[in-house]
Amino acid sequence: MTQQVSPSAKNAATSPTVFDPRIVVFACNWCSYAGADTAGVSRIQHQPHFRMIRVMCSGRIQPAFVFRAFEKGADGVLVSGCHFGDCHYIFGNERAVEQFAKTMNVVKLLGIEEGRLRLEWISAAEGGRFAEVINEFTDQVRALGPSPFAAEDAIAEIEAPEGGGCQHSDADSDSDAGGGGH
């Protein structure tokens, strides 16, 4: 007695598994995070392969945060903030552009594909745009394949730094008694 196998089951058994990239999204609290929420409450379909980290401002995303995400297993990192002129901190998104440029320079030096890192502006009302960006970025990272820099599969451990990203040791505090410079 022979067992019948449907064509779709044959294709599933013989086709390679689709790579689902692990993406970290650093989203501004006031606009981009709210835009993601708008996509959710509006039930707009989008890729589910990302971990959202809400930050107060996209301008606070330091290169170390991005590299920590890659180190912990991210295949791609998306930094998203308010549109120019809409920043709740006046010029935070301008600072985000500066920080992103610094980060991208190091990405190039390390040999990480530039397509693994992206900067986008998404407002609270742009749920559809959020879905579009996350879908495009997921497909872009999927085409690049798994990150060669993922040391371990610890992406679930990634958390936003305490204090809004201003981290320093006691030694820094002693040497910088004047309180300026961080």
SERO-4910 file (N, C-alpha, C, O; in steps of 0.05 Angstrom, whole numbers):
BEGIN
 pado doro    nc1    nc2    nc3   cac1   cac2   cac3    cc1    cc2    cc3    oc1    oc2    oc3
  Met    A     17    -23      0      0      0      0     18     25      0     34     28     18
  Thr    A     15     42    -20     31     66    -22     16     90    -10     -9     92    -11
  Gln    A     31    107      2     19    131     15     20    154     -4     41    159    -17
  Gln    A     -2    168     -7     -4    192    -25      7    216    -10     -1    221     12
  Val    A     24    232    -23     34    256    -12     26    279    -30     30    278    -55
  Ser    A     14    299    -19      5    322    -35     29    338    -46     50    337    -34
  Pro    A     25    352    -69     48    367    -80     58    389    -61     82    393    -60
  Ser    A     40    401    -46     50    422    -27     66    410     -5     85    423      5
  Ala    A     59    386      4     75    373     25    102    365     14    122    367     28
  Lys    A    103    356    -12    129    350    -24    147    374    -25    170    373    -19
  Asn    A    135    397    -34    151    422    -36    161    430     -9    184    439     -6
  Ala    A    144    428     12    152    436     39    175    418     49    193    428     62
  Ala    A    174    392     42    195    374     51    221    378     36    242    373     47
  Thr    A    220    386     11    244    388     -5    255    416     -7    279    420    -13
  Ser    A    239    437     -1    249    464     -2    264    471     23    257    462     45
  Pro    A    284    488     21    299    496     45    281    514     63    263    527     54
  Thr    A    288    514     88    273    530    107    277    559    102    300    568     96
  Val    A    256    575    104    259    604    100    272    616    124    265    610    147
  Phe    A    292    632    119    307    646    140    290    669    151    282    687    136
  Asp    A    284    668    177    270    690    190    290    707    206    299    699    227
  Pro    A    296    730    195    317    747    208    307    757    235    284    762    240
  Arg    A    326    761    253    321    773    279    329    802    277    352    809    273
  Ile    A    309    819    280    313    848    277    308    862    303    288    857    316
  Val    A    325    880    310    321    898    334    313    925    323    326    936    306
  Val    A    291    935    334    281    962    326    284    980    351    271    975    371
  Phe    A    300   1001    348    301   1022    368    281   1043    360    285   1057    339
  Ala    A    260   1047    375    238   1065    366    234   1087    386    233   1083    410
  Cys    A    233   1111    376    227   1135    392    200   1132    406    180   1124    393
  Asn    A    199   1138    431    174   1136    447    151   1152    435    128   1143    436
  Trp    A    156   1176    426    135   1194    419    123   1190    391    100   1196    387
  Cys    A    139   1180    372    129   1178    345    130   1149    335    109   1137    330
  Ser    A    154   1138    332    157   1112    319    144   1089    335    131   1072    324
  Tyr    A    147   1090    361    135   1069    378    105   1071    376     91   1051    374
  Ala    A     95   1095    376     66   1100    373     57   1092    345     35   1082    342
  Gly    A     74   1095    325     67   1087    298     65   1056    296     47   1046    283
  Ala    A     83   1042    311     81   1013    312     55   1005    326     42    986    318
  Asp    A     48   1019    347     23   1014    361     -1   1019    343    -20   1003    343
  Thr    A      0   1040    328    -21   1046    309    -25   1023    288    -47   1015    282
  Ala    A     -2   1012    279     -3    989    261    -17    966    274    -33    952    262
  Gly    A    -11    961    299    -22    939    314    -52    942    319    -68    924    313
  Val    A    -60    965    329    -89    969    335   -105    971    310   -129    966    310
  Ser    A    -93    978    287   -106    980    262   -106    952    248   -117    949    226
  Arg    A    -93    933    260    -90    906    250    -78    905    222    -86    890    205
  Ile    A    -58    922    218    -43    922    193    -23    900    194     -7    898    212
  Gln    A    -24    882    174     -6    859    173     23    868    168     28    884    150
  His    A     41    857    183     70    862    178     86    838    189     75    821    203
  Gln    A    111    837    182    129    816    191    132    816    221    133    838    233
  Pro    A    132    793    234    134    792    263    163    787    273    166    783    297
  His    A    183    788    256    210    780    264    226    803    275    249    808    265
  Phe    A    216    818    294    231    839    306    225    842    335    205    833    345
  Arg    A    244    854    349    241    860    377    243    890    380    263    902    371
  Met    A    222    902    391    221    931    393    232    940    420    226    929    441
  Ile    A    250    960    419    260    972    443    253   1001    442    262   1016    424
  Arg    A    236   1010    461    227   1037    462    248   1055    476    257   1048    498
  Val    A    256   1076    463    275   1095    474    261   1122    475    243   1127    459
  Met    A    269   1140    492    256   1166    493    261   1182    468    244   1198    460
  Cys    A    285   1179    456    291   1195    432    311   1179    415    329   1167    425
  Ser    A    307   1180    389    325   1166    371    353   1178    372    372   1165    364
  Gly    A    355   1203    381    381   1216    383    398   1204    405    422   1209    407
  Arg    A    386   1188    422    401   1175    444    413   1148    436    427   1136    453
  Ile    A    409   1139    412    419   1113    403    448   1116    397    456   1128    376
  Gln    A    465   1105    414    494   1107    410    503   1083    393    489   1062    393
  Pro    A    525   1085    380    536   1062    364    538   1037    381    533   1015    371
  Ala    A    545   1039    406    548   1015    423    522   1000    426    523    975    428
  Phe    A    499   1013    425    474    999    427    469    982    403    460    959    405
  Val    A    476    993    379    473    978    354    492    954    354    483    932    346
  Phe    A    516    958    362    536    936    361    529    915    382    535    891    378
  Arg    A    517    923    404    508    904    424    486    886    412    485    862    417
  Ala    A    468    898    397    447    883    384    458    862    365    450    839    365
  Phe    A    478    870    349    491    851    330    505    829    346    503    806    339
  Glu    A    519    837    367    534    818    384    515    797    396    522    774    398
  Lys    A    491    806    403    472    788    416    455    772    396    437    757    404
  Gly    A    461    774    371    447    757    351    429    771    331    416    757    316
  Ala    A    427    797    332    410    810    312    422    808    284    446    809    280
  Asp    A    404    803    265    412    802    237    409    829    224    421    834    203
  Gly    A    394    847    236    390    874    227    381    892    249    369    883    269
  Val    A    387    918    246    379    938    266    366    961    252    377    973    233
  Leu    A    342    969    262    327    991    251    326   1012    273    316   1007    295
  Val    A    334   1037    267    332   1059    285    310   1077    273    311   1085    249
  Ser    A    290   1084    289    267   1099    279    260   1121    298    259   1118    322
  Gly    A    255   1145    286    248   1168    302    228   1186    290    216   1179    269
  Cys    A    224   1209    302    205   1229    293    214   1242    266    238   1243    261
  His    A    195   1251    251    202   1267    227    215   1293    235    210   1303    257
  Phe    A    232   1304    218    244   1330    224    223   1351    229    203   1353    214
  Gly    A    227   1367    249    207   1387    257    187   1377    276    172   1393    288
  Asp    A    185   1351    281    166   1339    299    178   1328    325    164   1317    341
  Cys    A    204   1330    328    218   1318    351    209   1332    377    209   1356    379
  His    A    201   1316    396    193   1327    422    217   1339    437    213   1354    456
  Tyr    A    241   1332    429    265   1344    441    279   1363    422    303   1366    424
  Ile    A    264   1375    405    272   1396    386    291   1386    364    284   1387    341
  Phe    A    315   1377    372    334   1369    351    344   1341    355    366   1334    345
  Gly    A    329   1324    369    338   1296    374    342   1280    349    361   1265    347
  Asn    A    324   1284    329    327   1269    304    352   1278    288    363   1263    273
  Glu    A    359   1303    292    384   1313    279    408   1299    292    427   1292    278
  Arg    A    407   1296    318    428   1281    332    428   1252    323    449   1239    321
  Ala    A    404   1240    318    403   1213    309    418   1209    282    431   1189    278
  Val    A    415   1229    265    429   1228    239    459   1228    244    474   1212    231
  Glu    A    469   1244    262    497   1245    268    507   1219    280    527   1208    271
  Gln    A    492   1208    299    499   1183    311    498   1160    291    515   1142    291
  Phe    A    478   1160    274    475   1140    253    499   1140    234    509   1119    226
  Ala    A    508   1164    227    531   1166    209    556   1155    222    572   1141    209
  Lys    A    560   1160    247    583   1149    262    581   1118    262    600   1104    258
  Thr    A    557   1109    268    553   1080    270    558   1067    243    571   1046    241
  Met    A    548   1079    222    551   1068    195    580   1067    187    589   1048    173
  Asn    A    596   1087    195    625   1086    189    638   1062    202    655   1049    189
  Val    A    631   1056    227    643   1033    240    632   1007    228    647    988    225
  Val    A    607   1007    220    596    983    207    612    977    182    619    953    177
  Lys    A    619    997    166    635    993    142    662    982    149    673    964    136
  Leu    A    675    994    170    702    985    179    701    956    188    721    941    183
  Leu    A    680    947    201    678    920    211    670    900    189    672    875    194
  Gly    A    663    909    166    655    891    145    627    881    146    619    862    133
  Ile    A    610    894    163    582    887    164    568    900    141    573    923    134
  Glu    A    550    884    127    536    895    104    520    919    113    505    918    133
  Glu    A    521    941     98    507    966    104    477    961    105    462    976    119
  Gly    A    467    942     90    438    936     89    427    924    115    403    921    117
  Arg    A    444    918    134    435    908    160    427    930    180    417    925    201
  Leu    A    432    955    172    427    977    189    411    998    174    417   1004    151
  Arg    A    390   1009    186    373   1028    172    362   1049    192    357   1043    215
  Leu    A    359   1073    182    347   1096    197    322   1105    182    323   1110    158
  Glu    A    300   1107    197    274   1115    185    260   1135    203    264   1135    228
  Trp    A    243   1151    191    226   1170    206    197   1161    203    187   1159    181
  Ile    A    184   1156    225    157   1146    225    141   1161    247    150   1161    270
  Ser    A    119   1173    240    103   1188    260     83   1169    273     79   1146    264
  Ala    A     70   1179    294     50   1163    309     26   1156    291     14   1135    296
  Ala    A     20   1172    272     -3   1167    254      3   1149    231    -14   1142    215
  Glu    A     28   1141    228     37   1126    204     40   1096    210     61   1084    206
  Gly    A     18   1083    219     18   1054    223     24   1039    197     39   1019    198
  Gly    A     12   1048    176     17   1035    150     46   1038    141     57   1019    131
  Arg    A     58   1061    146     86   1065    139    104   1047    156    123   1036    146
  Phe    A     97   1044    182    113   1026    200    113    998    188    134    985    186
  Ala    A     89    988    181     87    961    170    103    959    144    116    939    140
  Glu    A    101    979    127    116    979    102    146    978    107    160    962     94
  Val    A    156    994    125    184    995    131    194    969    143    214    958    135
  Ile    A    179    958    162    188    933    175    187    910    154    204    892    155
  Asn    A    168    910    137    166    889    116    190    891     97    203    871     90
  Glu    A    195    916     87    218    920     69    244    913     82    261    899     69
  Phe    A    248    922    106    273    917    120    277    887    126    299    876    123
  Thr    A    256    873    133    257    845    138    265    830    112    283    812    113
  Asp    A    253    837     90    260    825     64    289    831     57    303    814     46
  Gln    A    298    855     62    325    864     56    345    847     72    365    837     61
  Val    A    340    844     98    358    829    115    357    799    109    377    785    109
  Arg    A    333    790    102    330    762     94    347    755     70    360    734     69
  Ala    A    349    774     51    365    770     27    395    769     34    410    756     20
  Leu    A    403    783     55    431    783     63    438    757     78    462    749     79
  Gly    A    419    744     90    423    719    105    431    725    134    431    749    142
  Pro    A    436    705    149    443    708    178    468    725    181    486    725    165
  Ser    A    468    740    203    491    757    209    516    740    216    514    722    232
  Pro    A    538    746    203    563    730    210    574    739    237    593    726    247
  Phe    A    564    760    249    575    771    274    559    762    298    565    771    320
  Ala    A    538    746    295    522    737    317    538    717    333    541    694    325
  Ala    A    548    725    357    564    708    373    547    687    387    557    664    392
  Glu    A    522    693    393    505    675    407    476    682    401    470    704    391
  Asp    A    458    664    407    430    670    403    418    680    429    402    667    443
  Ala    A    425    705    436    416    717    461    400    742    457    400    760    474
  Ile    A    387    744    434    373    769    427    351    775    447    344    798    452
  Ala    A    340    755    460    318    759    480    329    774    504    313    786    519
  Glu    A    355    774    508    367    788    531    372    818    527    378    832    546
  Ile    A    368    827    503    373    855    497    352    872    510    328    868    507
  Glu    A    361    892    525    343    910    538    354    938    535    377    942    529
  Ala    A    336    957    537    344    985    536    361    991    561    355    982    582
  Pro    A    382   1007    557    399   1013    580    384   1031    599    367   1047    592
  Glu    A    391   1028    625    379   1045    645    389   1074    643    411   1078    632
  Gly    A    374   1092    651    382   1120    651    382   1133    623    396   1153    618
  Gly    A    366   1121    605    364   1133    578    389   1131    562    393   1146    543
  Gly    A    407   1112    569    430   1108    553    456   1121    563    477   1118    551
  Cys    A    454   1136    584    478   1149    595    490   1130    615    482   1130    639
  Gln    A    510   1115    607    523   1096    624    551   1105    629    566   1113    611
  His    A    559   1104    654    587   1110    661    593   1095    687    575   1088    703
  Ser    A    619   1091    692    628   1077    716    634   1098    738    634   1122    732
  Asp    A    639   1088    762    646   1105    784    672   1120    778    676   1143    786
  Ala    A    690   1106    763    716   1119    756    711   1143    738    724   1164    741
  Asp    A    691   1142    720    684   1164    704    674   1187    721    681   1211    716
  Ser    A    658   1181    741    647   1202    758    669   1216    774    668   1240    777
  Asp    A    689   1200    784    711   1212    799    728   1230    782    736   1252    791
  Ser    A    733   1222    757    751   1238    740    736   1261    728    749   1280    718
  Asp    A    710   1260    728    694   1282    716    677   1295    737    652   1298    734
  Ala    A    690   1304    759    675   1315    782    659   1339    774    640   1346    788
  Gly    A    667   1353    753    652   1376    744    624   1370    733    608   1388    730
  Gly    A    620   1345    726    594   1336    717    589   1341    687    567   1334    678
  Gly    A    608   1351    673    603   1356    644    615   1335    626    632   1319    635
  Gly    A    605   1333    602    619   1317    582    606   1291    575    614   1279    555
  His    A    586   1281    590    574   1255    581    552   1261    564    539   1242    554
***
